[in-house]
Amino acid sequence: MTDKERLEKIKVKYNAGNAGKLGEFIDLKLVNPYDLKYLIERVQELEKDIDEWEIVNDSWEEINTSLAKQNKRYREAIEYAHGELKNSPRLSLEALEAMEILGDALEGEE
């Protein structure tokens, strides 16, 4: 039996789907200790999953921050190179092409 099926069975058994509040049906029926044990274990598993996902999330945040800093450095370098080429009195065809590529890169990022 899957976790979902087991949980559904417990809900039906204790009429949890219709009761609204835990106290409304818990007082009327005895709780099977195996069901209670299962629910406790399942909550512990989910709490462990949450902890693991928080670690993953923290890792992604670090990666994102690192990439944002790297992107900023690259943007500054492109802006500097573009500005230097733009202010040059004489440019070769390759330099003009490079300036166009750098300008396109700056436009595409905004």
C-alpha positions as CSV (number, residue, x, y, z in Angstrom):
1,M,0.0,0.0,0.0
2,T,1.4,3.4,-0.9
3,D,1.7,6.3,1.6
4,K,-1.1,8.1,-0.2
5,E,-3.4,5.1,0.0
6,R,-2.6,4.5,3.6
7,L,-3.3,8.1,4.5
8,E,-6.6,8.1,2.6
9,K,-7.6,4.9,4.4
10,I,-6.9,6.6,7.8
11,K,-8.9,9.7,6.7
12,V,-11.9,7.5,5.8
13,K,-11.5,5.4,9.0
14,Y,-11.6,8.5,11.2
15,N,-13.9,10.5,9.0
16,A,-11.3,13.2,8.8
17,G,-12.4,14.4,5.4
18,N,-15.8,15.5,6.8
19,A,-15.0,16.4,10.3
20,G,-13.1,19.7,9.8
21,K,-11.3,19.6,13.0
22,L,-9.2,16.8,14.6
23,G,-10.9,17.1,18.0
24,E,-14.3,16.6,16.5
25,F,-13.6,12.9,15.5
26,I,-10.7,12.0,17.8
27,D,-12.9,12.0,20.9
28,L,-15.6,9.8,19.3
29,K,-13.3,7.0,18.1
30,L,-10.3,5.3,19.5
31,V,-7.1,5.9,17.5
32,N,-5.4,2.8,16.2
33,P,-1.8,2.9,17.6
34,Y,-0.5,1.6,14.3
35,D,-2.2,4.4,12.4
36,L,-0.8,6.9,14.9
37,K,2.7,5.4,14.7
38,Y,2.5,5.6,10.9
39,L,1.4,9.2,10.9
40,I,4.2,10.2,13.3
41,E,6.8,8.4,11.2
42,R,5.4,10.0,8.0
43,V,5.6,13.5,9.6
44,Q,9.2,12.8,10.6
45,E,10.0,11.7,7.1
46,L,8.5,14.9,5.7
47,E,10.3,17.0,8.2
48,K,13.6,15.4,7.1
49,D,12.7,16.1,3.4
50,I,12.0,19.7,4.3
51,D,15.5,19.9,6.0
52,E,17.1,18.4,2.9
53,W,15.3,20.8,0.6
54,E,16.3,23.8,2.7
55,I,20.0,22.7,2.2
56,V,19.4,22.4,-1.5
57,N,17.7,25.8,-1.6
58,D,20.7,27.3,0.3
59,S,23.1,25.8,-2.2
60,W,21.1,27.2,-5.1
61,E,21.0,30.6,-3.5
62,E,24.8,30.6,-3.2
63,I,25.2,29.6,-6.8
64,N,22.7,32.3,-7.9
65,T,24.6,34.9,-5.9
66,S,27.9,33.8,-7.3
67,L,26.5,33.9,-10.9
68,A,25.0,37.4,-10.3
69,K,28.5,38.6,-9.2
70,Q,30.2,37.0,-12.1
71,N,27.6,38.5,-14.5
72,K,28.2,41.9,-13.0
73,R,32.0,41.6,-13.6
74,Y,31.4,40.5,-17.2
75,R,29.0,43.3,-17.8
76,E,31.5,45.8,-16.4
77,A,34.3,44.4,-18.6
78,I,32.0,44.5,-21.7
79,E,31.0,48.1,-20.9
80,Y,34.6,49.1,-20.5
81,A,35.8,47.4,-23.7
82,H,32.8,48.9,-25.6
83,G,33.5,52.3,-24.3
84,E,37.2,52.1,-25.1
85,L,36.5,51.0,-28.7
86,K,33.8,53.7,-29.1
87,N,36.3,56.4,-28.1
88,S,39.1,55.1,-30.4
89,P,39.9,57.6,-33.2
90,R,40.6,54.9,-35.8
91,L,39.3,51.4,-35.8
92,S,39.9,48.4,-38.0
93,L,37.1,46.4,-39.4
94,E,37.6,43.7,-36.8
95,A,37.4,46.3,-34.0
96,L,34.2,47.7,-35.4
97,E,32.7,44.2,-35.5
98,A,33.9,43.6,-31.9
99,M,32.3,46.9,-30.9
100,E,29.0,45.8,-32.5
101,I,29.1,42.4,-30.8
102,L,29.8,44.0,-27.4
103,G,27.0,46.5,-27.9
104,D,24.6,43.7,-28.8
105,A,25.7,41.8,-25.7
106,L,24.9,44.8,-23.5
107,E,21.5,45.4,-25.2
108,G,20.5,41.7,-24.8
109,E,21.2,41.6,-21.1
110,E,18.9,44.5,-20.1
